[in-house]
Amino acid sequence: MTVTATPSGAVVPPATATGPEPARANRWEYPALAVLLLATGLSYLYNLGANGWANSFYSAAIQAGSVSWKAFFFGSSDAANSITVDKAPASLWLMELSVRLFGLNSWSILVPQVLLGVAAVALVRVTVRRPFGPSAGLIAGFAMAVTPVFALMFRFNNPDALLVLLMVAAVWAMMRALDDGRWRWLVLTGTFIGFGFLAKQLQVMLVVPVLALVYLFAGPPKLGRRIAQLFAAGAAMVVAAGWWLLAVELWPTDSRPYIGGSQNNSIIELTLGYNGLGRLNGNETGSVGPGGELPPGGNGMWGQTGITRMFDHMQGGQIAWLIPAALVALAAGLLLRGRAPRTDGPRAQILLWGGWLLVTGLVFSFMAGIFHQYYTVALAPASAALVGIGAVLCWRNRSRWWVRVAAALAVGLTTATAWMLLSRSADFLPWLRWTVLVGGIVAGLALLVPLPGRAAAAAALLAAAVGLAGPIAYTVDTLNTGHAGAIPTAGPNTGMFGGMRPPGMGGEIPGGFMAGANGGPGGMPGTNGGPGGTQGTAGGPGGMPSIDGGMPDGGPATTDGGTTRADGGAGTDGGQDGNRRGGPGGGFLNATSPSDALVALLKDDAGDYTWAAATISSNGAAGYQLATELPIMPIGGFNGSDPSPTLEQFQQYVAAGQIHYFIGGSGPGGRQGATSAISQWVTDGFIAKEVDGVTLYDLTAPK
């Protein structure tokens, strides 16, 4: 075998070692690509404004970063830099720059996310196309674009959009490294991973073992050189993420914001604890509740863990549609490339996407800590890429009987999965599941037979329609529906926790996190509580609040067994009046919607204060901050559990005349000593007044 070397010293094996050369473009390829990308962009832009502020927790930070470069750098929740969000800030930067250019509104926040989605589709397409041809690339890009959770998150402002794009970019760079063994591609791979860390910290590391092992096995250079290149990639990863971590750690703590989500004002603690091992084992200090192993039956707040978790009521409709076909494609692809040389490029890419799907899927299935349905967007690129690869490989090798069996098996499993998922929302297009079932049976049987060209193409098209009908329908529903709050879900409501939508966009949601094992809706699983959980004592740890708020001082939560409206309606469904949620729509996981009179009051003389107001929790503060575009101090961070500020620090701020108002009833409160003590100190010492149902304490007017 002849091996050549480039001037830079990179080893370039012949085409027979790395798989087929990239296919030449057909006349139809680039018009089809243009249609795919344009359709993705326009469909994701459609109805985008219905999402409003989307996740107001991040929207408030985006507003802060658009007016303060210090808040931009640290990811602060407010422009006065009291506390950061509970993630590294890279995912906010593009949106903050957009708001600086175009002003603060829903579109300036969310359009950059749509553009990231189009870029991710294009990058998956070009990555898959390189060894497998244009058809595989286009199928993979289309399958990813119509995955419901992908469409959801690339129209939303959570960190997952940038995270997924950077993970795809890392696979693309690694594939280039597997082609020619150049150092620069390894360094670029590590750089993408490092910036992915700055988007969502340790989640990006799930693909690192796969990238490293595949290159160690299939990289073109000799073993020693491959090992050295992987160290170089690791160094690039450390530099790409470490510059920001080092800056935060070395910055004097009294001149930077508190690190939200940590208990000791440490980004390292946040990374390894709340956003690290705590997500795996459920031991998360500062979490909103326990993880996935609560008795009885191990059904915790975040759903039951286990191998079938990605197919359950909570996650299934988001991502599960194409996973069975992707797994069959993984096995078939490896069998078809089984005798290829070590450096075979197509097999290496199959291993990359397959390893991504298996490692990430298994971690998601068994992690006992906080897990939300939208996390599954990290599986979309791998499953879509494998489906595109598998479709083309099965078509090219359809003369082999076992390949036809594999294709029929993939169609059968996909049909069964779609039937199961569509049956969970029986009122949603009730005819669709029957159409998919009949079409799937016909397509599966047809694929078993060695049909002539046109008939085989018809069977393949029918199989594609069957496999994509369900996710397309869910994606269309997602595009037509506004989503807001901390835990959005794609597709129609299946009756489980999540899917919180703006007023008028989705009806009612359970008053608590999910139905309790022994209690009414909203009780903690395994408790005897009704909505809002069990009663707490004033000033002490209260029960778990309902989504739209328990008492801010840790007092009794409701126990009437009702539900809480998503729009925070007064008292009839959720028990606590709207003013206990900080205004219409406000509460633990949703932002407040202050009235014009309240906004005008907060703006009055705001220039004389560092913070126009303070309130419990970041979501409690977010609505006021977005309405006024003024700094609002979020006491206790995201869920009010962070020890920032302490009572003594808050008293110093008040004594120095830095905070004008304290807004009561905007968060869970009462669950941690600091927030409870601050609430009690304010209510005991300052004059209260009601403005449109919201209780305000003027911190310049002591009793």
N, C-alpha and C positions, 0 to 999 in steps of 0.2 A: 504494500500500500504506500502510495506516495503522499508525503505530508509537506506542505509548504509553510513558510514563515513570512509574516509581514515585516516591514521595516521596523515596526514597534516591538517586534519579538513575539507577537501573539501567534499561537499555533492555529492553523486553519486546515482541518481535515477535508478530504474530498466530500462531494455531495452524497456519495453512497454511505458515508459514516454518519452524517447528520440528518439523513432523511431527504426527502425531495426538496429541490430548490423551490423558492416561492413561485407560485403559479403566475403566469403572465395575465394581465388584466383582460377580461373579456369586454366586449363592447357594452354589455349591459351592467357591468359591475359598478362603475362609478355613478351612473344615474340611479341605480338601486341604492347605493350607499347614501347619495344625496337625499333620496326619498326617506330612507330610514332615519337619518339624523334630523332632517327637517320635521318629519312627523313626530319624532320624539320631543323635539324642542317645542313645537306648537301645541302638542297635546298636553305637555307638562305646564305650559304657560296658561292653558285654558282654565278659567275659573280660579286662577291662583289667588286672587284677592279674597276668596271665600275663607281662606285659612287665617285671615286677620293677622294677629301678631304671632300665630303659630305657637311655639313654645315661648311664652312671655318671659320665662326665666332667662333664656338666651337673648331674646329681643331687647330686654332691658340692658343687658351687658353690651349689646351691639350699639344701643343708643349712647351708652357711657363712653365706649371706645371711639365713637364718631366725633366726640367733642373733647376728649382728653387722651393725649398720646400715652400718658402713664397708664390710664385704664386700658388702652389698646394693648400695651405691652404685657400687662399682667392678667388681662381678662377680668377686670373688676366688674362687679355688679352695678356700681354707681360711679358717676364721674368724680365724686369726692374720694373714691378709693378706700372705702371702709372694709370691703371683703371681696374676694374673687368668686367666680363660679367654681364648681367642683371638678373642673377639668383644666388641662392646659389650653391656651387660648388660640391656637393656630386656626381652628375651624371658624373662629369669629372674624378673623382679619379681613378676608375678602368681603364679607358682608359689611363690615365697618367701613371699609374704603368705599363701598358702593353707597352707603348712607351719607358719607362725607360729600360724595359727588352729587347725589340726586335727592338728598333730604330724607327725613325719617318717614317711611311708610312701608306697608306690607310688601309692595313690589320691590322696592330697593333692597329689602332684606332677603327676599326669596328668589328673585331672578338669578343671582349668582349661584344658588344651589341647583337651579334648573340647568344652567350652563355646565356645572360640574357633572350632572347626569348625562348630558349629551357627550361630554368629553369621555366619560367612563364607557359609554356604549361604543364610541369610536375606537377607544383603546382596546377593549375586549375584541372587537372585530379585527383590528390589525394584528393583534397577538395570535389569535386563532388562525387567521388567514395565512400567516407566514409559512407554516408547514402543511396546512390542510386545504388551502385553496379558498377562493372567494366565497363559494356557497357556504362553507362551514363558518366563515367569519360573519357573514350576514345573518345566518340563522342564530348564531350565538348572541350577536348584538340585539336582534329582535326579541329573542327569548328573554334576555335580561330586561329590556325596556318594558315588557308587558308583565314582568313579575310584580304582583301587587305591592309588596313592601318596598321594592325599589322605586316604583312610581310615587309612593307615599313619601319616602325619606328624601328624595331629590326634589321635592316641593316643600320641604320643611327645613327648619333652621337648627336641627340637632347636629352634633359633631359627626354623625355616622356618614354623611355624604362625602366629606373630604376624606375621612378614614378609608372608605371603600375605594375611592378613586386612587389614593396613594397605594393601597394594597395591589390594585390592578396594575398600576405603574411599576411596582416592584416586580411583578411577574413578567411584564413586558421586558424590563431591563434584564432580568435573569435569562429570559429566552434569547436575547441578543448575546449574552455571555455564553450560553450553551451553543450558540452558532459558531462563534469564532474565538472564544476564550480570552478576549481582551480584558485587561485590568479595569478599563474605564467603566465597563458595564457592571462589574461587581461593585465598584465604588458608587455608581449611580443607584444600584439596588439598595445598598445600605443607606444612602441618603434619603431615598423615598421612605424607607422604613422609619428612619429617624424623625422625619417630619410627620409621618403617621402617628408616632408616639406623641408629638405635640398636638395632634388632633384629639386623640382619645386614649392616650397613655398605653397601658399594657395590652389592650385588645389587639393591637397591630402585631404583637409578638407571636400570635397564634400561627402566622404563616412563616415565621423565621425558621423553625426547624425543618419545614418542608423545603424551603428554598435552599437551605444549606445542604441538606442530605441529597437532594436531587443533583445539585452541582457537584458535590463530592463524588457522586456515582457516575454522572454522565458528562461532566465537563471535559472539553477537549485536551487541555494540557496534561502533563504528567501529574501524579498524585501530589508530590511535594509542592508543585506550583499551585495546584488547586487549593491546597490547605492554606498556603500563603495568601492567595487571593481572597479566600473567605475571611481571613483575619483582617485584610484590608477593608472588606465590606463591613465587618463588625466595627472597625475603627471609624469608618464613615458614618455608620449609624449612631455611634456614640457622639461624634462631633455634631451631627445634624440635630440631635435632641439635647445634647449636653450643654450647649452654649446657653440655652434658655434656663435650664435647671440650675446651672452654676450661677448665672446672674441672679436668680431668685434666692438661692441659698446664701450668696455673699452680700446681697442687698441688706442694709440695716433694717431690722424688722419694724422700727418705729417710723420709717419713712416709706414703707410699702404697705399695700393692703394685706389683711389677714388672708391666709390660704384657705378658702372655703372647702368644706368637706373633711378637713383635718381637725384633730383635737389639740394639736400642739403647734399650730401655725407653721407647718412644715410641708413642703411640696414632696419630699421624699416619703414622709408618712402617708400622705394622700395617695401617692403612686403605689406603694407597697401594701397599704392597708385598705382603705375604703374603696379605692379603684383597682386593687390588686388581689391579694389573697382573700380578702373579705368577700369578693365576688364569687370565689370558688367554694369557700367553706361556710359562708353565711355569717361569720363572726365579724360584723361590720359596725364598729362604733360610730354612732351618728346616723345609722340607717333608719329608714322610716318603719322598719319592722323586720321580723325574722325571715329566714330563708325557706328553702324548699323541703325541709325534713321535719316539719312539725307533726306530731301525732294528732289524731289517728291517721294512719295511712300515708304519712309523709307528704301531705298536701299543704304546703305552706303558702305564704302570700303570693309568691311568684310562680305558682303552679307546681305540679308534681314532677319531680326529676325522674329520669329514666330514658331508656333507649328510644322510646316512642314519643318523646317530648315534642319534637318538631312536627308531629302529626296530630297533636291534641287540639282541643277546642281553642286554646289561646294562640297557638302558633301556626296551626295547620293552614288556614286560609291565607296567611302571609307569605309562606315560602314553600310549602310541601308539594305543590303541584308537580314539579319536574324532578324532584329528588329521586324517585324510583328509576326514572329513565336515565338520569345522570349516573346512578350507581351501575346500572346495566351497561351503559356506555363505557364506564371506567373498566369494567371487567372485560368487555368485548375488545376494547381498544388495546389493552395490555396483551390479550391473547393474540390479536392480529399482528402486533409488533414484537411478539415474544422472542423471535430468533434474530432480531435486528442487532447490529453492533452496539457496544456499550454506549457510544456517543450518539445514538439515534435521537434526532431532534423531536420527531413526532411523539415517540414514547416518553421522552423527558417532559414534554408539555402535558401529556396525559397524567403523568405522575404529579406534576405541579398542581394542576387543577384538582385531581383526585385527592391528593394529600391535603390541600386546602379544605375541601368539602368534608373529608373525614375528621380531621383534627378539630376544626372549628365546630362542626356539627356535634361531635362527641363532647367537647367542652361545654357547649351550650346545653346539651342534654342533661349533663350531670352536675353543673354548677349549682350550689345551694344558696348563693347569695342573690342580690338584686338581679332580676332578669326581666326585661321587658320584651314584648312581642317584636318591636321594631329592630331589636338587635339582630334579628335573623336576616336583615339586609346584607350582612357580611357573607351570607351563603349564596347570594344571587349570582355573582360573577362566576363562581366555580360551577354551580349547577347548570347555568346557561351555556358556559363554554363546553362542558362535557356533552350536553345535548347536541350542540352544533357539531362537535367532533364526531360523536357517535352516529348522528344522522348521515353524515357524509361517508364515514367508513362502512357503515352497514349498506349503504346504497352501492358503493364501489365493489363490495364483496358479497352482493346478494346471491351470487351463484352458489355460495357455500350453504349447505343446509343448516349448519349450526348458527350461522349469522342470521338467517331468516328466523330461526327459533328465538334468538336473542332479541331481534327487532320486534317480533310478536309479543315476547315477554315484556319488553319495555312498554309497548302500547297497552297490554293488558293491565300491568301494574299502574300505569298512569291513569287509565280509565277507572280502575277501582278507587284510586286516590281521589280523583275528581268527583266520583259518585259520593264518596264519604264526605268530602268537604262541602259539596253543594247541598247535601242532605241536612247539614247543620244549619243552613239558612233556607229552609224549605219555602218560605214566602218570597225569596229572591229568585226570580226567573224560574218558576217551578218546572217548566218544560225543558230547561237546559240539561238537567242531569239525565233525563231520559234520552235526549238527543245524543249526549255524550256516550251514554251506555250502549245504545244501539250502534252508533257510529264506531265506537271502540271495538265492539265485537266483530263487526264487519271488517274493519281495517286489520285487526289482529289475525283473523282467519285468512284474509287475502295475502298478508305478508308471509304466511307460511308456504304459499304456493309459488313455484318459480314462474312467474307471469312474464309475458313479453313486455317490451319497453313501455308502451303507452299505458297498458294496464298496471304495470308495476308503479309507474309515476302517479297514476290516479290513486292507487292504494297508499302510496307515501304521502300524497297531499291530504288524503282523508285522515291518515294517522296524525299528521301535523295539526289539522283542524281540531281533531278530538283532543290532542294534548294541550293545545293553547286556548281552547274555548273558555275553560274555567278561569284561568288567570286573566285573560283579556276582559271577561265580564267583571271580575273583581276590580281590575284596574280602572275600567270605565266608571264603575261605581265610586271608586276612590277619587277620580278626577272630578266627578260631579258633586262631591260632598266636601264641605269645609271641615277641616280638622284643626283643633287647637288643644292646648294643654300639654302636660308633661308626658303623657303616655298615649300617643296616637296609634291607631290601628287601621289597616287597609281593609277595604271591602265592606260588605254588609255586617250588621251587628249580629253576632252569634250568641249574645247573652252573657258573655264573660267580661271580666274586668278589662278596661281599656276602651279605645275608640272615643275618647272624650272629644266633643265637638262644640263649636260655638253655639250660643243661643239660637234656637230655631233650626239647627243643622243636624240634629240627631236624637231628639227626644230626651228621654231620661236615662240616667245611669244609676247603678246601685249606690246607696248612700255611703257605703264603706268600700274597702278594697275588693272584697268578693264575699260571697255568701259564707257565713260562718258554719262550722260543722254542727254546732249545737244551738246556734242563734239565728236571728233574723238577718235579712240582708244588711250587709255592712258590718256585721260583727267580725272580729278577728277569727280566722279559722281555728277551731278547737276551743273557742271561748264560749261563754254564754251570753255574750253581748248582743244587743240590737245595734241599730245604726250608731256609729260613733264609738262602739266598744263599751267597756265598763266605765263606771264612774270614777273620777279622780277627785282628789281633794284640792281645794284652792291652794295654789302655791306649791303643790306637789305634782309628781308625775301623773298625768291624766291617762285615761284609756286612749286607744288609738282613735284619732278623730275620723269622722266621716270625710269623704273627699272634699266636701265644701265646708269643713270646719267643725271642730268641737269648740268648747268654750276657750277663749284665749288665755284664761288664767288657770287652766287645768281643772276647771269645775266639771259638774256633771255633763256628760254628753247625752244625747237623746237615746231613749230606749223604747220608742214606740213601734219599732219594727217596720217603719216606712222606708221610702227611698228619698234621695235628694235630687232635685232637679239640676240638670247641668247648668241652667241659667241662674241658679241660686235663688229661686223663688222663695218668698217669705214663709218660712215656718210650717207650711201645711204638709210638705212631704219629708223634709229633712229634720224638722224639729226646731233648730236654731234659726232665729230670724236673720234676714239679710244683713242687718247691721253687724251681726256677729261674724260675718264673713268679710267684712270690710267693704261692703257694697255689692251691688248686683253682679253675680258671676264670680265673685272673688272667693278665695279659699286656699287650701293646702296645695292643690295641683293646678289650679286655674287662677288667672290674673283677675284683679278687681276691675270694675268698670265705673269709675267715679263720675258723678254728675257734673254738669257745667259749673254749678255753684261751688261745689267742693274744689274743683280744679282752680277756679278763680281765687278762692280763699288761700289755697296753697301757693299760688303764684304771687299773691300780694306780699310785698316786701321780701321776696325770696332772695334777692340779691344781698340782703344783710346777714344771711345765714349760710353756713357750709352745706347743711342739709335742710331742705324745706320741711322735711318730716322724717320720722322714724316709725317703723312698724315691725311686727314679728314676721320673719321669713322672707325669702327673696320673692316668692310669688305674691306674697302680701304686698310687697313694695312695688313690684313690677308694673302693675296697672297704673298706679299713681305716677310712677316715673315716666312711663310711656305717654301718658296723657298730658303731663306738665313739661316734660323734657328737662326736669330738674333732678338733682341728686336726692334720692330717698334712701335712708339707711335701712338695709335689711337685717334686722337683729337676728342673729343665730344662723344666717346663711339660708341654704335651700329649704330645709325643713325646720328651721328654728333650733337645731340641736348643737350648732357650733358655738363654742364659748367665746363669741365675739359680738359685741364688746362685753366685757364684764360689767357688773353693776357699777364698780368704782370708775371705770372708764366712761361709762354712759353719764354718770353724775358729773364728771369733769367736763364732758362736752356740753352738758346743759348749763353748768356754771359759767362756762366761757361764752355762752350765747351762740353756740354753733348749730343747735337744732331748734326749729320753731315749734313743731307739733309732734305729738305722739298719736298715731292712729290705732285705735283699739280694734280687736277682733279680726285681724287679717291673716291669721295663721294658726297652726296647731297649738303653739305656745304651751306652757305649763308642763311640757314633757321633760324639760331640762331646767336645772336650777337657775342658770343665768337669765334666761328669757323670762322665767316666772318671777324672779326677783325684780327685774326691771319693770315688768308689768305692774307688780304690786306696789313698787315704789312710786310709779307714776300715778296710779289710781288713788293712792293714799295722799299724795302731796300736791296734785294740780287740779285745776278747775276743768271740768268736762263740759262739752256742749255737743249737741246733735246737729249734723248737717246732712239732710236728705237720708236719714237713717243710719249715718255713720257717726260713731263716737270719736271726737277729737279732744285731746288734752293740750292746752296751750302751755308749753314749757317755759314761757316767759311770765306766766301768771300762777304762782303757787297759791295754795289755799291759805 
